[in-house]
Amino acid sequence: MKYSEEEINIINEKRPDLRKKPAPSTTAAVIEFIKKYDCVFQLPRNLTSQEWFSLKQQVQDHKDFPKFQTVYFNEVTEHNQKINKKLEDPKMEKE
């Protein structure tokens, strides 16, 4: 079943466990990498675009980032596929 935008909003409000994660992006992977490796303390409070570009480049150059990004993308995709299957379940459609 195809849900309307309004129906999706209601589902997200009433069933947060059925929220999809935003489509994976390099920027999201960089942010998650910084969180995971506890680099947040290195971020200035008001990051300029030049500082962000520099930080993003440093993260992308990190030896562990390519593997982390692949795993992150796969986790997000897998999570969203599980949500899609749940939403297609006839019992869930009734609910």
C-alpha positions in Angstrom: 0.0 0.0 0.0 1.2 3.5 -0.8 0.8 5.9 2.1 0.1 9.6 1.6 2.3 12.2 3.2 -0.3 12.9 5.8 -0.6 9.2 6.7 3.2 8.9 7.0 3.2 11.9 9.4 0.5 10.2 11.5 2.4 7.0 11.6 5.6 8.8 12.6 3.7 10.6 15.3 1.9 7.6 16.8 4.6 4.9 16.0 8.1 6.4 16.3 9.5 2.9 15.9 8.3 2.9 12.3 10.2 6.1 11.4 12.5 5.8 8.4 16.0 7.2 8.7 16.9 9.9 6.2 18.5 8.6 3.0 22.2 8.1 3.6 24.6 10.8 2.5 28.2 11.5 2.9 27.5 14.4 5.2 25.3 12.2 7.5 28.1 9.6 7.5 30.7 12.2 8.5 28.5 13.4 11.3 27.9 9.9 12.6 31.7 9.2 12.3 32.4 12.2 14.4 29.9 11.1 17.0 31.1 7.6 17.1 34.8 8.5 17.4 33.9 11.1 20.0 35.4 14.0 18.0 32.5 16.3 18.9 34.6 18.1 21.4 36.8 19.3 18.5 34.0 21.2 16.8 33.8 24.9 17.4 30.3 26.1 18.4 29.8 28.2 15.3 31.4 26.3 12.5 32.1 28.3 9.4 31.6 26.7 6.0 35.4 26.7 5.5 35.9 25.0 8.8 33.2 22.4 8.1 34.7 21.7 4.7 38.1 21.2 6.3 36.7 18.9 9.0 34.7 16.9 6.5 37.8 16.5 4.4 39.8 15.3 7.4 37.1 12.7 8.3 36.9 11.5 4.7 40.7 11.1 4.6 40.7 9.1 7.8 41.7 5.5 7.1 38.6 4.0 8.9 36.0 6.3 7.2 35.4 4.3 3.9 34.6 1.1 5.8 32.5 3.1 8.3 30.6 4.8 5.5 29.8 1.6 3.8 28.5 0.0 7.1 26.5 3.1 7.9 24.9 3.2 4.4 24.0 -0.5 4.7 22.5 0.0 8.2 20.3 2.9 7.1 19.2 1.1 3.9 18.5 -2.2 5.9 16.6 -0.2 8.6 14.4 1.5 5.9 13.7 -1.8 4.1 12.5 -3.4 7.4 10.2 -0.4 8.0 8.9 -0.8 4.4 8.1 -4.5 5.0 6.3 -3.7 8.3 4.3 -1.0 6.6 3.3 -3.4 3.8 2.0 -6.0 6.3 -1.8 -6.2 6.1 -2.1 -6.1 9.9 -0.2 -2.9 10.0 -2.2 -1.4 7.2 -5.4 -2.1 9.2 -3.8 -0.4 12.3 
